[in-house]
Amino acid sequence: MSHSTNIPAKVDSLKARQAWLDGTGADGVMPPEELDELCETSNAIHSLSRVNTSFCWQQSRLLWLKEGDANSKFFHNVLSSRRRRNAIVSFVENGNVVEGVQPIRTAVFNHFSNHFKK
């Protein structure tokens, strides 16, 4: 585990080296060995970044498994109340009360079909 804690520092040092190599090649002429080193540095940065992302994700999953999700009941209640509040149980159309899933769906579809035909 100790070897993985230095990944961000390794990425930072590789980025500094890459910036220096980019600076040396700014005039358009770069020796082949420096060009190879630049490619290797870019590949190493990409590889270490992926490893770091994977490591961070694994650490977050470990923490979640160890501590659990303390807010899940709260968020479940919030979403349930929002779902109940946003539900259309019935409405009045032309003086008639429309209730039920299929009649409401048909009434809403007909209303917007007529509205957009105009």
VONUSE-243716 format. One record per residue (C-alpha): x, y, z. Coordinates in steps of 0.05 Angstrom, whole numbers, plus 5000, padded with zeros to 4 digits. Each point is the difference from the previous one (the first is absolute). Example, Ala and Ser with C-alpha at 12.3 -4.5 7.8 and 13.67 -1.06 7.14 Angstrom:
% VONUSE-243716
NODE   px   py   pz
NODE 5246 4910 5156
NODE 5027 5069 4987
END
This chain:
% VONUSE-243716
NODE   px   py   pz
NODE 5000 5000 5000
NODE 5058 5048 5013
NODE 5022 4997 4927
NODE 4931 5025 4978
NODE 5000 5061 5045
NODE 5055 5034 4959
NODE 4962 4996 4934
NODE 4978 5073 4999
NODE 5072 5022 5015
NODE 5026 4956 4944
NODE 4948 5029 4952
NODE 5020 5071 5021
NODE 5074 4986 4988
NODE 4984 4968 4932
NODE 4958 5061 4982
NODE 5058 5046 5018
NODE 5047 4958 4957
NODE 4949 5002 4943
NODE 4995 5076 5006
NODE 5075 5005 4997
NODE 5003 4955 4939
NODE 4945 5040 4967
NODE 5040 5063 5013
NODE 5063 4971 4967
NODE 4960 4981 4939
NODE 4964 5067 4994
NODE 5045 5023 4944
NODE 4979 4939 4958
NODE 5066 4962 5004
NODE 5003 4943 5050
NODE 5051 4944 5002
NODE 4970 4931 4989
NODE 5019 4976 5070
NODE 4964 5059 5032
NODE 4940 4987 4955
NODE 4999 4927 5023
NODE 5006 5023 5072
NODE 4942 5048 4990
NODE 4956 4943 4973
NODE 5020 4954 5057
NODE 4986 5055 5050
NODE 4931 5013 4971
NODE 4985 4926 5001
NODE 5024 4994 5072
NODE 4957 5059 5021
NODE 4939 4969 4968
NODE 5014 4932 5030
NODE 5012 5027 5070
NODE 4938 5044 4996
NODE 4958 4940 4984
NODE 5031 4961 5057
NODE 4988 5058 5048
NODE 4927 5006 4978
NODE 4990 4926 5011
NODE 5034 5003 5067
NODE 4958 5059 5023
NODE 4937 4965 4977
NODE 5019 4937 5038
NODE 5015 5041 5063
NODE 4932 5034 4995
NODE 4965 4932 4993
NODE 5039 4973 5060
NODE 4980 5061 5042
NODE 4928 4992 4978
NODE 5000 4926 5019
NODE 5032 5014 5067
NODE 4958 5060 5020
NODE 4938 4988 4959
NODE 4955 5052 4970
NODE 4973 5041 5058
NODE 4955 5043 4957
NODE 4964 4947 4960
NODE 4936 5002 5043
NODE 4998 5076 4995
NODE 5009 5002 4925
NODE 4950 4943 4990
NODE 4948 5040 5039
NODE 5015 5063 4959
NODE 4992 4963 4934
NODE 4937 4964 5023
NODE 4967 5066 5022
NODE 5020 5033 4934
NODE 4971 4942 4961
NODE 4934 5005 5039
NODE 4998 5076 4992
NODE 5012 4996 4924
NODE 4950 4945 4988
NODE 4935 5019 4964
NODE 4945 4961 5034
NODE 4941 5036 4969
NODE 4982 5065 4966
NODE 4939 5035 4971
NODE 4991 5003 4925
NODE 4939 5037 4971
NODE 4963 4993 5067
NODE 5014 4925 5005
NODE 5047 4968 5051
NODE 5052 4956 4966
NODE 5030 4945 5043
NODE 5044 4940 4987
NODE 5065 4990 4963
NODE 4973 4985 4930
NODE 4945 5053 4999
NODE 5049 5054 5024
NODE 5052 4978 4949
NODE 4948 5003 4944
NODE 4974 5068 5022
NODE 5070 5030 5005
NODE 5020 4971 4933
NODE 4936 5027 4966
NODE 5010 5068 5032
NODE 5071 5009 4975
NODE 4984 4968 4932
NODE 4945 5052 4989
NODE 5043 5056 5027
NODE 5058 4986 4954
NODE 4956 4988 4938
NODE 4979 5073 5004
END
